[in-house]
Amino acid sequence: MIVFPFFFLLLEYMDTREIENLINKPRLTSEDKKAIRKAADEAGIEYVVKQGCRDCYDKLLLRLYEANGGSEANVSLDGYRFRDTKRSFRAGNVVYSNETISGLRVGHLHPVIIKSNFVKVEE
C-alpha cells in the first residue's frame, strides 16, 4: 500500500508550490479540501465553501497564495498578463490564474476573454 505523505498539513501555511499543484489538479480529494481549509484557518482567512463548489476552493487557494506574498503579475508564454492578479478562471481542464499563467499561452482563447481579462505586455 502506497501512502502519500501529506507533509504540507504540517506546515503553518501551504507553500506556493503546493498551492499551484492543488490549483492544477483536475479533482480535489477530501484530504486536499481538508488541508486547504486548515491552511486558510491558520492564515486567518475567512471563507465560505459551498458543497460541490470547486471554484470556491480555487478562490481560497488564490487567497492563500496571496497571503504567501505571491501577488506579482506574471506573464504568459505569448506575452499576456492578467489585468487583475486576483482574477482566475477555468477553461476546460486548465486553470488560468496569476500563478499558472507563466506556463500557458493565452492567444488562442476567445478574443472577448482576452480583452476582458488580459493585457498584452509591451516589449
Stockholm file with secondary structure:
# STOCKHOLM 1.0

chainA/1-123         MIVFPFFFLLLEYMDTREIENLINKPRLTSEDKKAIRKAADEAGIEYVVKQGCRDCYDKLLLRLYEANGGSEANVSLDGYRFRDTKRSFRAGNVVYSNETISGLRVGHLHPVIIKSNFVKVEE
#=GR chainA/1-123 SS CCCCCCGGGGSSSCCHHHHHHHHHCSSCCHHHHHHHHHHHHHHTCCCCCCTTCHHHHHHHHHHHHHHTTCCSCCCCTTSEEESSTTCEEEETTEEEETTTGGGCCCTTSCHHHHHHHEEECCC
#=GC SS_cons         CCCCCCGGGGSSSCCHHHHHHHHHCSSCCHHHHHHHHHHHHHHTCCCCCCTTCHHHHHHHHHHHHHHTTCCSCCCCTTSEEESSTTCEEEETTEEEETTTGGGCCCTTSCHHHHHHHEEECCC
//
